[in-house]
Amino acid sequence: MTTLISATYALHRQKIAVERTLCARSAEESQLAARWAGAWHKLVQRKLDQAEAMAAAPLMVRDYPGFSMHRASPSRVLH
């Protein structure tokens, strides 16, 4: 859950960086904001990948040794 919360925060920061890119007053400011948006995009994708890996980890049931259940989760890919 913490991973999804941090992914949400990173996505919000990415949105702000994109808005700054679009509203930049100079080419240099736009390039800097675009680099920040790209960095936040990478962080969001990494957090979503971590959340997916945690969800895909097998659940161990104590009453049935050797038996594991795999939760099916939809793929989360940011485009």
HTML snippet that shows the backbone in 3Dmol.js (N, CA, C, O; Angstrom):
<script src="https://3Dmol.org/build/3Dmol-min.js"></script>
<div id="view" style="width:600px;height:400px;position:relative"></div>
<script>
const pdb = `
ATOM      1  N   MET A   1       0.809  -1.183   0.000  1.00  0.00           N
ATOM      2  CA  MET A   1       0.000   0.000   0.000  1.00  0.00           C
ATOM      3  C   MET A   1       0.861   1.259   0.000  1.00  0.00           C
ATOM      4  O   MET A   1       0.555   2.235  -0.686  1.00  0.00           O
ATOM      5  N   THR A   2       1.929   1.225   0.770  1.00  0.00           N
ATOM      6  CA  THR A   2       2.823   2.382   0.827  1.00  0.00           C
ATOM      7  C   THR A   2       3.403   2.681  -0.548  1.00  0.00           C
ATOM      8  O   THR A   2       3.589   3.845  -0.903  1.00  0.00           O
ATOM      9  N   THR A   3       3.688   1.644  -1.320  1.00  0.00           N
ATOM     10  CA  THR A   3       4.245   1.833  -2.654  1.00  0.00           C
ATOM     11  C   THR A   3       3.256   2.567  -3.554  1.00  0.00           C
ATOM     12  O   THR A   3       3.651   3.444  -4.322  1.00  0.00           O
ATOM     13  N   LEU A   4       1.995   2.223  -3.466  1.00  0.00           N
ATOM     14  CA  LEU A   4       0.988   2.902  -4.286  1.00  0.00           C
ATOM     15  C   LEU A   4       0.791   4.344  -3.844  1.00  0.00           C
ATOM     16  O   LEU A   4       0.539   5.219  -4.672  1.00  0.00           O
ATOM     17  N   ILE A   5       0.903   4.596  -2.549  1.00  0.00           N
ATOM     18  CA  ILE A   5       0.797   5.976  -2.063  1.00  0.00           C
ATOM     19  C   ILE A   5       1.963   6.800  -2.588  1.00  0.00           C
ATOM     20  O   ILE A   5       1.770   7.932  -3.031  1.00  0.00           O
ATOM     21  N   SER A   6       3.171   6.243  -2.541  1.00  0.00           N
ATOM     22  CA  SER A   6       4.325   6.987  -3.054  1.00  0.00           C
ATOM     23  C   SER A   6       4.252   7.134  -4.573  1.00  0.00           C
ATOM     24  O   SER A   6       4.740   8.124  -5.118  1.00  0.00           O
ATOM     25  N   ALA A   7       3.652   6.166  -5.261  1.00  0.00           N
ATOM     26  CA  ALA A   7       3.461   6.292  -6.714  1.00  0.00           C
ATOM     27  C   ALA A   7       2.471   7.412  -7.022  1.00  0.00           C
ATOM     28  O   ALA A   7       2.647   8.154  -7.988  1.00  0.00           O
ATOM     29  N   THR A   8       1.437   7.531  -6.203  1.00  0.00           N
ATOM     30  CA  THR A   8       0.463   8.599  -6.384  1.00  0.00           C
ATOM     31  C   THR A   8       1.116   9.964  -6.188  1.00  0.00           C
ATOM     32  O   THR A   8       0.869  10.897  -6.952  1.00  0.00           O
ATOM     33  N   TYR A   9       1.953  10.069  -5.156  1.00  0.00           N
ATOM     34  CA  TYR A   9       2.665  11.327  -4.907  1.00  0.00           C
ATOM     35  C   TYR A   9       3.579  11.660  -6.087  1.00  0.00           C
ATOM     36  O   TYR A   9       3.602  12.797  -6.557  1.00  0.00           O
ATOM     37  N   ALA A  10       4.332  10.662  -6.562  1.00  0.00           N
ATOM     38  CA  ALA A  10       5.251  10.883  -7.680  1.00  0.00           C
ATOM     39  C   ALA A  10       4.479  11.275  -8.946  1.00  0.00           C
ATOM     40  O   ALA A  10       4.940  12.116  -9.717  1.00  0.00           O
ATOM     41  N   LEU A  11       3.320  10.673  -9.159  1.00  0.00           N
ATOM     42  CA  LEU A  11       2.507  11.022 -10.322  1.00  0.00           C
ATOM     43  C   LEU A  11       2.015  12.469 -10.227  1.00  0.00           C
ATOM     44  O   LEU A  11       1.977  13.184 -11.228  1.00  0.00           O
ATOM     45  N   HIS A  12       1.644  12.891  -9.028  1.00  0.00           N
ATOM     46  CA  HIS A  12       1.232  14.279  -8.818  1.00  0.00           C
ATOM     47  C   HIS A  12       2.390  15.231  -9.119  1.00  0.00           C
ATOM     48  O   HIS A  12       2.197  16.258  -9.769  1.00  0.00           O
ATOM     49  N   ARG A  13       3.583  14.894  -8.652  1.00  0.00           N
ATOM     50  CA  ARG A  13       4.752  15.738  -8.908  1.00  0.00           C
ATOM     51  C   ARG A  13       5.088  15.759 -10.403  1.00  0.00           C
ATOM     52  O   ARG A  13       5.516  16.785 -10.933  1.00  0.00           O
ATOM     53  N   GLN A  14       4.893  14.629 -11.074  1.00  0.00           N
ATOM     54  CA  GLN A  14       5.127  14.580 -12.518  1.00  0.00           C
ATOM     55  C   GLN A  14       4.152  15.514 -13.228  1.00  0.00           C
ATOM     56  O   GLN A  14       4.540  16.225 -14.156  1.00  0.00           O
ATOM     57  N   LYS A  15       2.896  15.518 -12.803  1.00  0.00           N
ATOM     58  CA  LYS A  15       1.886  16.396 -13.395  1.00  0.00           C
ATOM     59  C   LYS A  15       2.311  17.858 -13.252  1.00  0.00           C
ATOM     60  O   LYS A  15       2.195  18.636 -14.199  1.00  0.00           O
ATOM     61  N   ILE A  16       2.796  18.226 -12.085  1.00  0.00           N
ATOM     62  CA  ILE A  16       3.253  19.596 -11.863  1.00  0.00           C
ATOM     63  C   ILE A  16       4.424  19.928 -12.788  1.00  0.00           C
ATOM     64  O   ILE A  16       4.475  21.018 -13.357  1.00  0.00           O
ATOM     65  N   ALA A  17       5.359  18.997 -12.939  1.00  0.00           N
ATOM     66  CA  ALA A  17       6.512  19.228 -13.814  1.00  0.00           C
ATOM     67  C   ALA A  17       6.074  19.393 -15.267  1.00  0.00           C
ATOM     68  O   ALA A  17       6.627  20.226 -15.985  1.00  0.00           O
ATOM     69  N   VAL A  18       5.097  18.617 -15.706  1.00  0.00           N
ATOM     70  CA  VAL A  18       4.587  18.749 -17.072  1.00  0.00           C
ATOM     71  C   VAL A  18       3.918  20.106 -17.254  1.00  0.00           C
ATOM     72  O   VAL A  18       4.102  20.758 -18.282  1.00  0.00           O
ATOM     73  N   GLU A  19       3.142  20.532 -16.260  1.00  0.00           N
ATOM     74  CA  GLU A  19       2.506  21.848 -16.343  1.00  0.00           C
ATOM     75  C   GLU A  19       3.564  22.952 -16.422  1.00  0.00           C
ATOM     76  O   GLU A  19       3.402  23.919 -17.166  1.00  0.00           O
ATOM     77  N   ARG A  20       4.639  22.807 -15.659  1.00  0.00           N
ATOM     78  CA  ARG A  20       5.714  23.796 -15.714  1.00  0.00           C
ATOM     79  C   ARG A  20       6.398  23.785 -17.079  1.00  0.00           C
ATOM     80  O   ARG A  20       6.823  24.828 -17.575  1.00  0.00           O
ATOM     81  N   THR A  21       6.501  22.605 -17.681  1.00  0.00           N
ATOM     82  CA  THR A  21       7.094  22.509 -19.017  1.00  0.00           C
ATOM     83  C   THR A  21       6.242  23.279 -20.023  1.00  0.00           C
ATOM     84  O   THR A  21       6.764  24.017 -20.859  1.00  0.00           O
ATOM     85  N   LEU A  22       4.939  23.099 -19.933  1.00  0.00           N
ATOM     86  CA  LEU A  22       4.028  23.744 -20.875  1.00  0.00           C
ATOM     87  C   LEU A  22       3.932  25.258 -20.671  1.00  0.00           C
ATOM     88  O   LEU A  22       3.688  26.001 -21.622  1.00  0.00           O
ATOM     89  N   CYS A  23       4.122  25.709 -19.441  1.00  0.00           N
ATOM     90  CA  CYS A  23       3.968  27.143 -19.126  1.00  0.00           C
ATOM     91  C   CYS A  23       5.301  27.871 -19.005  1.00  0.00           C
ATOM     92  O   CYS A  23       5.342  29.009 -18.537  1.00  0.00           O
ATOM     93  N   ALA A  24       6.378  27.237 -19.415  1.00  0.00           N
ATOM     94  CA  ALA A  24       7.708  27.843 -19.256  1.00  0.00           C
ATOM     95  C   ALA A  24       7.826  29.106 -20.102  1.00  0.00           C
ATOM     96  O   ALA A  24       7.257  29.212 -21.189  1.00  0.00           O
ATOM     97  N   ARG A  25       8.586  30.059 -19.564  1.00  0.00           N
ATOM     98  CA  ARG A  25       8.770  31.329 -20.267  1.00  0.00           C
ATOM     99  C   ARG A  25       9.988  31.320 -21.182  1.00  0.00           C
ATOM    100  O   ARG A  25      10.135  32.193 -22.037  1.00  0.00           O
ATOM    101  N   SER A  26      10.860  30.332 -21.001  1.00  0.00           N
ATOM    102  CA  SER A  26      12.049  30.253 -21.846  1.00  0.00           C
ATOM    103  C   SER A  26      12.318  28.790 -22.206  1.00  0.00           C
ATOM    104  O   SER A  26      11.785  27.871 -21.584  1.00  0.00           O
ATOM    105  N   ALA A  27      13.146  28.603 -23.210  1.00  0.00           N
ATOM    106  CA  ALA A  27      13.501  27.246 -23.641  1.00  0.00           C
ATOM    107  C   ALA A  27      14.268  26.520 -22.541  1.00  0.00           C
ATOM    108  O   ALA A  27      14.075  25.321 -22.337  1.00  0.00           O
ATOM    109  N   GLU A  28      15.138  27.241 -21.831  1.00  0.00           N
ATOM    110  CA  GLU A  28      15.927  26.622 -20.762  1.00  0.00           C
ATOM    111  C   GLU A  28      15.030  26.144 -19.622  1.00  0.00           C
ATOM    112  O   GLU A  28      15.209  25.047 -19.092  1.00  0.00           O
ATOM    113  N   GLU A  29      14.070  26.979 -19.256  1.00  0.00           N
ATOM    114  CA  GLU A  29      13.127  26.608 -18.202  1.00  0.00           C
ATOM    115  C   GLU A  29      12.295  25.400 -18.633  1.00  0.00           C
ATOM    116  O   GLU A  29      12.017  24.511 -17.827  1.00  0.00           O
ATOM    117  N   SER A  30      11.905  25.373 -19.889  1.00  0.00           N
ATOM    118  CA  SER A  30      11.129  24.257 -20.416  1.00  0.00           C
ATOM    119  C   SER A  30      11.941  22.963 -20.404  1.00  0.00           C
ATOM    120  O   SER A  30      11.422  21.904 -20.049  1.00  0.00           O
ATOM    121  N   GLN A  31      13.207  23.050 -20.791  1.00  0.00           N
ATOM    122  CA  GLN A  31      14.067  21.863 -20.792  1.00  0.00           C
ATOM    123  C   GLN A  31      14.282  21.323 -19.380  1.00  0.00           C
ATOM    124  O   GLN A  31      14.249  20.113 -19.158  1.00  0.00           O
ATOM    125  N   LEU A  32      14.499  22.220 -18.439  1.00  0.00           N
ATOM    126  CA  LEU A  32      14.684  21.791 -17.056  1.00  0.00           C
ATOM    127  C   LEU A  32      13.433  21.113 -16.518  1.00  0.00           C
ATOM    128  O   LEU A  32      13.512  20.056 -15.891  1.00  0.00           O
ATOM    129  N   ALA A  33      12.286  21.719 -16.763  1.00  0.00           N
ATOM    130  CA  ALA A  33      11.026  21.126 -16.305  1.00  0.00           C
ATOM    131  C   ALA A  33      10.770  19.790 -16.987  1.00  0.00           C
ATOM    132  O   ALA A  33      10.240  18.870 -16.364  1.00  0.00           O
ATOM    133  N   ALA A  34      11.138  19.673 -18.260  1.00  0.00           N
ATOM    134  CA  ALA A  34      10.959  18.408 -18.982  1.00  0.00           C
ATOM    135  C   ALA A  34      11.842  17.318 -18.390  1.00  0.00           C
ATOM    136  O   ALA A  34      11.431  16.160 -18.310  1.00  0.00           O
ATOM    137  N   ARG A  35      13.054  17.681 -17.973  1.00  0.00           N
ATOM    138  CA  ARG A  35      13.930  16.684 -17.321  1.00  0.00           C
ATOM    139  C   ARG A  35      13.319  16.223 -16.002  1.00  0.00           C
ATOM    140  O   ARG A  35      13.352  15.035 -15.680  1.00  0.00           O
ATOM    141  N   TRP A  36      12.760  17.164 -15.237  1.00  0.00           N
ATOM    142  CA  TRP A  36      12.100  16.794 -13.988  1.00  0.00           C
ATOM    143  C   TRP A  36      10.901  15.889 -14.263  1.00  0.00           C
ATOM    144  O   TRP A  36      10.689  14.908 -13.550  1.00  0.00           O
ATOM    145  N   ALA A  37      10.122  16.210 -15.286  1.00  0.00           N
ATOM    146  CA  ALA A  37       8.966  15.374 -15.630  1.00  0.00           C
ATOM    147  C   ALA A  37       9.414  13.962 -16.001  1.00  0.00           C
ATOM    148  O   ALA A  37       8.773  12.984 -15.618  1.00  0.00           O
ATOM    149  N   GLY A  38      10.516  13.858 -16.748  1.00  0.00           N
ATOM    150  CA  GLY A  38      11.044  12.541 -17.107  1.00  0.00           C
ATOM    151  C   GLY A  38      11.521  11.758 -15.895  1.00  0.00           C
ATOM    152  O   GLY A  38      11.317  10.547 -15.808  1.00  0.00           O
ATOM    153  N   ALA A  39      12.159  12.454 -14.960  1.00  0.00           N
ATOM    154  CA  ALA A  39      12.633  11.787 -13.741  1.00  0.00           C
ATOM    155  C   ALA A  39      11.460  11.294 -12.887  1.00  0.00           C
ATOM    156  O   ALA A  39      11.492  10.186 -12.352  1.00  0.00           O
ATOM    157  N   TRP A  40      10.432  12.128 -12.770  1.00  0.00           N
ATOM    158  CA  TRP A  40       9.258  11.711 -12.010  1.00  0.00           C
ATOM    159  C   TRP A  40       8.546  10.556 -12.702  1.00  0.00           C
ATOM    160  O   TRP A  40       8.018   9.665 -12.037  1.00  0.00           O
ATOM    161  N   HIS A  41       8.528  10.565 -14.039  1.00  0.00           N
ATOM    162  CA  HIS A  41       7.915   9.467 -14.785  1.00  0.00           C
ATOM    163  C   HIS A  41       8.619   8.144 -14.468  1.00  0.00           C
ATOM    164  O   HIS A  41       7.969   7.123 -14.243  1.00  0.00           O
ATOM    165  N   LYS A  42       9.946   8.175 -14.453  1.00  0.00           N
ATOM    166  CA  LYS A  42      10.713   6.954 -14.131  1.00  0.00           C
ATOM    167  C   LYS A  42      10.404   6.479 -12.722  1.00  0.00           C
ATOM    168  O   LYS A  42      10.277   5.277 -12.486  1.00  0.00           O
ATOM    169  N   LEU A  43      10.282   7.418 -11.775  1.00  0.00           N
ATOM    170  CA  LEU A  43       9.977   7.042 -10.402  1.00  0.00           C
ATOM    171  C   LEU A  43       8.580   6.432 -10.296  1.00  0.00           C
ATOM    172  O   LEU A  43       8.393   5.427  -9.611  1.00  0.00           O
ATOM    173  N   VAL A  44       7.605   7.031 -10.967  1.00  0.00           N
ATOM    174  CA  VAL A  44       6.244   6.486 -10.949  1.00  0.00           C
ATOM    175  C   VAL A  44       6.245   5.072 -11.502  1.00  0.00           C
ATOM    176  O   VAL A  44       5.637   4.176 -10.918  1.00  0.00           O
ATOM    177  N   GLN A  45       6.926   4.866 -12.627  1.00  0.00           N
ATOM    178  CA  GLN A  45       6.946   3.536 -13.231  1.00  0.00           C
ATOM    179  C   GLN A  45       7.618   2.521 -12.312  1.00  0.00           C
ATOM    180  O   GLN A  45       7.160   1.383 -12.207  1.00  0.00           O
ATOM    181  N   ARG A  46       8.706   2.926 -11.643  1.00  0.00           N
ATOM    182  CA  ARG A  46       9.403   2.011 -10.733  1.00  0.00           C
ATOM    183  C   ARG A  46       8.508   1.644  -9.557  1.00  0.00           C
ATOM    184  O   ARG A  46       8.477   0.485  -9.143  1.00  0.00           O
ATOM    185  N   LYS A  47       7.777   2.620  -9.011  1.00  0.00           N
ATOM    186  CA  LYS A  47       6.880   2.338  -7.892  1.00  0.00           C
ATOM    187  C   LYS A  47       5.736   1.415  -8.313  1.00  0.00           C
ATOM    188  O   LYS A  47       5.352   0.519  -7.560  1.00  0.00           O
ATOM    189  N   LEU A  48       5.194   1.628  -9.505  1.00  0.00           N
ATOM    190  CA  LEU A  48       4.137   0.741  -9.992  1.00  0.00           C
ATOM    191  C   LEU A  48       4.663  -0.670 -10.225  1.00  0.00           C
ATOM    192  O   LEU A  48       3.964  -1.644  -9.944  1.00  0.00           O
ATOM    193  N   ASP A  49       5.880  -0.790 -10.732  1.00  0.00           N
ATOM    194  CA  ASP A  49       6.485  -2.105 -10.920  1.00  0.00           C
ATOM    195  C   ASP A  49       6.695  -2.802  -9.578  1.00  0.00           C
ATOM    196  O   ASP A  49       6.480  -4.009  -9.463  1.00  0.00           O
ATOM    197  N   GLN A  50       7.117  -2.040  -8.555  1.00  0.00           N
ATOM    198  CA  GLN A  50       7.299  -2.610  -7.223  1.00  0.00           C
ATOM    199  C   GLN A  50       5.968  -3.084  -6.652  1.00  0.00           C
ATOM    200  O   GLN A  50       5.893  -4.159  -6.058  1.00  0.00           O
ATOM    201  N   ALA A  51       4.929  -2.292  -6.829  1.00  0.00           N
ATOM    202  CA  ALA A  51       3.607  -2.667  -6.326  1.00  0.00           C
ATOM    203  C   ALA A  51       3.108  -3.925  -7.027  1.00  0.00           C
ATOM    204  O   ALA A  51       2.515  -4.800  -6.396  1.00  0.00           O
ATOM    205  N   GLU A  52       3.347  -4.011  -8.324  1.00  0.00           N
ATOM    206  CA  GLU A  52       2.932  -5.201  -9.072  1.00  0.00           C
ATOM    207  C   GLU A  52       3.699  -6.427  -8.612  1.00  0.00           C
ATOM    208  O   GLU A  52       3.120  -7.506  -8.483  1.00  0.00           O
ATOM    209  N   ALA A  53       4.998  -6.276  -8.361  1.00  0.00           N
ATOM    210  CA  ALA A  53       5.803  -7.404  -7.891  1.00  0.00           C
ATOM    211  C   ALA A  53       5.339  -7.868  -6.512  1.00  0.00           C
ATOM    212  O   ALA A  53       5.305  -9.066  -6.233  1.00  0.00           O
ATOM    213  N   MET A  54       4.983  -6.916  -5.657  1.00  0.00           N
ATOM    214  CA  MET A  54       4.498  -7.291  -4.322  1.00  0.00           C
ATOM    215  C   MET A  54       3.151  -8.003  -4.427  1.00  0.00           C
ATOM    216  O   MET A  54       2.891  -8.948  -3.682  1.00  0.00           O
ATOM    217  N   ALA A  55       2.303  -7.562  -5.333  1.00  0.00           N
ATOM    218  CA  ALA A  55       0.992  -8.192  -5.498  1.00  0.00           C
ATOM    219  C   ALA A  55       1.117  -9.571  -6.129  1.00  0.00           C
ATOM    220  O   ALA A  55       0.286 -10.445  -5.880  1.00  0.00           O
ATOM    221  N   ALA A  56       2.141  -9.773  -6.936  1.00  0.00           N
ATOM    222  CA  ALA A  56       2.319 -11.052  -7.610  1.00  0.00           C
ATOM    223  C   ALA A  56       3.027 -12.072  -6.726  1.00  0.00           C
ATOM    224  O   ALA A  56       3.075 -13.254  -7.068  1.00  0.00           O
ATOM    225  N   ALA A  57       3.576 -11.637  -5.601  1.00  0.00           N
ATOM    226  CA  ALA A  57       4.260 -12.563  -4.697  1.00  0.00           C
ATOM    227  C   ALA A  57       3.255 -13.590  -4.184  1.00  0.00           C
ATOM    228  O   ALA A  57       2.114 -13.251  -3.870  1.00  0.00           O
ATOM    229  N   PRO A  58       3.681 -14.829  -4.104  1.00  0.00           N
ATOM    230  CA  PRO A  58       2.745 -15.869  -3.662  1.00  0.00           C
ATOM    231  C   PRO A  58       2.330 -15.672  -2.199  1.00  0.00           C
ATOM    232  O   PRO A  58       3.128 -15.267  -1.354  1.00  0.00           O
ATOM    233  N   LEU A  59       1.068 -15.969  -1.932  1.00  0.00           N
ATOM    234  CA  LEU A  59       0.554 -15.916  -0.571  1.00  0.00           C
ATOM    235  C   LEU A  59       0.691 -17.305   0.037  1.00  0.00           C
ATOM    236  O   LEU A  59       0.227 -18.285  -0.547  1.00  0.00           O
ATOM    237  N   MET A  60       1.306 -17.399   1.172  1.00  0.00           N
ATOM    238  CA  MET A  60       1.480 -18.699   1.818  1.00  0.00           C
ATOM    239  C   MET A  60       0.340 -18.902   2.818  1.00  0.00           C
ATOM    240  O   MET A  60       0.046 -18.019   3.624  1.00  0.00           O
ATOM    241  N   VAL A  61      -0.287 -20.051   2.758  1.00  0.00           N
ATOM    242  CA  VAL A  61      -1.369 -20.396   3.668  1.00  0.00           C
ATOM    243  C   VAL A  61      -0.794 -21.350   4.703  1.00  0.00           C
ATOM    244  O   VAL A  61      -0.288 -22.414   4.347  1.00  0.00           O
ATOM    245  N   ARG A  62      -0.863 -20.989   5.970  1.00  0.00           N
ATOM    246  CA  ARG A  62      -0.236 -21.780   7.031  1.00  0.00           C
ATOM    247  C   ARG A  62      -0.870 -23.155   7.200  1.00  0.00           C
ATOM    248  O   ARG A  62      -0.166 -24.112   7.523  1.00  0.00           O
ATOM    249  N   ASP A  63      -2.168 -23.280   6.992  1.00  0.00           N
ATOM    250  CA  ASP A  63      -2.843 -24.555   7.212  1.00  0.00           C
ATOM    251  C   ASP A  63      -2.484 -25.597   6.167  1.00  0.00           C
ATOM    252  O   ASP A  63      -2.684 -26.789   6.400  1.00  0.00           O
ATOM    253  N   TYR A  64      -1.966 -25.188   5.037  1.00  0.00           N
ATOM    254  CA  TYR A  64      -1.652 -26.092   3.942  1.00  0.00           C
ATOM    255  C   TYR A  64      -0.190 -25.887   3.538  1.00  0.00           C
ATOM    256  O   TYR A  64       0.090 -25.120   2.617  1.00  0.00           O
ATOM    257  N   PRO A  65       0.743 -26.561   4.212  1.00  0.00           N
ATOM    258  CA  PRO A  65       2.158 -26.378   3.867  1.00  0.00           C
ATOM    259  C   PRO A  65       2.435 -26.815   2.430  1.00  0.00           C
ATOM    260  O   PRO A  65       1.944 -27.850   1.978  1.00  0.00           O
ATOM    261  N   GLY A  66       3.218 -26.021   1.729  1.00  0.00           N
ATOM    262  CA  GLY A  66       3.562 -26.341   0.358  1.00  0.00           C
ATOM    263  C   GLY A  66       2.550 -25.836  -0.652  1.00  0.00           C
ATOM    264  O   GLY A  66       2.770 -25.945  -1.858  1.00  0.00           O
ATOM    265  N   PHE A  67       1.459 -25.292  -0.182  1.00  0.00           N
ATOM    266  CA  PHE A  67       0.421 -24.790  -1.072  1.00  0.00           C
ATOM    267  C   PHE A  67       0.517 -23.273  -1.116  1.00  0.00           C
ATOM    268  O   PHE A  67       0.611 -22.625  -0.073  1.00  0.00           O
ATOM    269  N   SER A  68       0.494 -22.707  -2.308  1.00  0.00           N
ATOM    270  CA  SER A  68       0.534 -21.253  -2.411  1.00  0.00           C
ATOM    271  C   SER A  68      -0.514 -20.787  -3.398  1.00  0.00           C
ATOM    272  O   SER A  68      -0.857 -21.493  -4.346  1.00  0.00           O
ATOM    273  N   MET A  69      -1.013 -19.595  -3.161  1.00  0.00           N
ATOM    274  CA  MET A  69      -1.988 -18.981  -4.046  1.00  0.00           C
ATOM    275  C   MET A  69      -1.335 -17.776  -4.698  1.00  0.00           C
ATOM    276  O   MET A  69      -0.613 -17.024  -4.043  1.00  0.00           O
ATOM    277  N   HIS A  70      -1.584 -17.595  -5.963  1.00  0.00           N
ATOM    278  CA  HIS A  70      -1.085 -16.426  -6.671  1.00  0.00           C
ATOM    279  C   HIS A  70      -2.263 -15.524  -6.979  1.00  0.00           C
ATOM    280  O   HIS A  70      -3.236 -15.943  -7.605  1.00  0.00           O
ATOM    281  N   ARG A  71      -2.164 -14.275  -6.530  1.00  0.00           N
ATOM    282  CA  ARG A  71      -3.212 -13.317  -6.819  1.00  0.00           C
ATOM    283  C   ARG A  71      -3.002 -12.763  -8.223  1.00  0.00           C
ATOM    284  O   ARG A  71      -1.899 -12.352  -8.583  1.00  0.00           O
ATOM    285  N   ALA A  72      -4.041 -12.757  -8.986  1.00  0.00           N
ATOM    286  CA  ALA A  72      -3.960 -12.172 -10.331  1.00  0.00           C
ATOM    287  C   ALA A  72      -4.219 -10.683 -10.214  1.00  0.00           C
ATOM    288  O   ALA A  72      -5.244 -10.260  -9.681  1.00  0.00           O
ATOM    289  N   SER A  73      -3.283  -9.894 -10.715  1.00  0.00           N
ATOM    290  CA  SER A  73      -3.475  -8.451 -10.678  1.00  0.00           C
ATOM    291  C   SER A  73      -3.291  -7.903 -12.083  1.00  0.00           C
ATOM    292  O   SER A  73      -2.463  -8.400 -12.846  1.00  0.00           O
ATOM    293  N   PRO A  74      -4.051  -6.896 -12.419  1.00  0.00           N
ATOM    294  CA  PRO A  74      -3.893  -6.306 -13.746  1.00  0.00           C
ATOM    295  C   PRO A  74      -2.528  -5.628 -13.871  1.00  0.00           C
ATOM    296  O   PRO A  74      -1.994  -5.097 -12.897  1.00  0.00           O
ATOM    297  N   SER A  75      -1.991  -5.654 -15.049  1.00  0.00           N
ATOM    298  CA  SER A  75      -0.702  -5.035 -15.284  1.00  0.00           C
ATOM    299  C   SER A  75      -0.842  -3.511 -15.200  1.00  0.00           C
ATOM    300  O   SER A  75      -1.778  -2.928 -15.747  1.00  0.00           O
ATOM    301  N   ARG A  76       0.091  -2.894 -14.517  1.00  0.00           N
ATOM    302  CA  ARG A  76       0.071  -1.437 -14.380  1.00  0.00           C
ATOM    303  C   ARG A  76       1.259  -0.873 -15.122  1.00  0.00           C
ATOM    304  O   ARG A  76       2.396  -0.978 -14.662  1.00  0.00           O
ATOM    305  N   VAL A  77       1.002  -0.285 -16.254  1.00  0.00           N
ATOM    306  CA  VAL A  77       2.058   0.327 -17.055  1.00  0.00           C
ATOM    307  C   VAL A  77       1.649   1.750 -17.367  1.00  0.00           C
ATOM    308  O   VAL A  77       0.554   2.006 -17.868  1.00  0.00           O
ATOM    309  N   LEU A  78       2.537   2.662 -17.065  1.00  0.00           N
ATOM    310  CA  LEU A  78       2.264   4.069 -17.304  1.00  0.00           C
ATOM    311  C   LEU A  78       2.731   4.431 -18.704  1.00  0.00           C
ATOM    312  O   LEU A  78       3.879   4.177 -19.070  1.00  0.00           O
ATOM    313  N   HIS A  79       1.843   5.020 -19.479  1.00  0.00           N
ATOM    314  CA  HIS A  79       2.197   5.423 -20.845  1.00  0.00           C
ATOM    315  C   HIS A  79       2.121   6.906 -20.970  1.00  0.00           C
ATOM    316  O   HIS A  79       2.382   7.449 -22.044  1.00  0.00           O
TER     317      HIS A  79
END
`;
const viewer = $3Dmol.createViewer("view");
viewer.addModel(pdb, "pdb");
viewer.setStyle({}, {cartoon: {color: "spectrum"}});
viewer.zoomTo();
viewer.render();
</script>
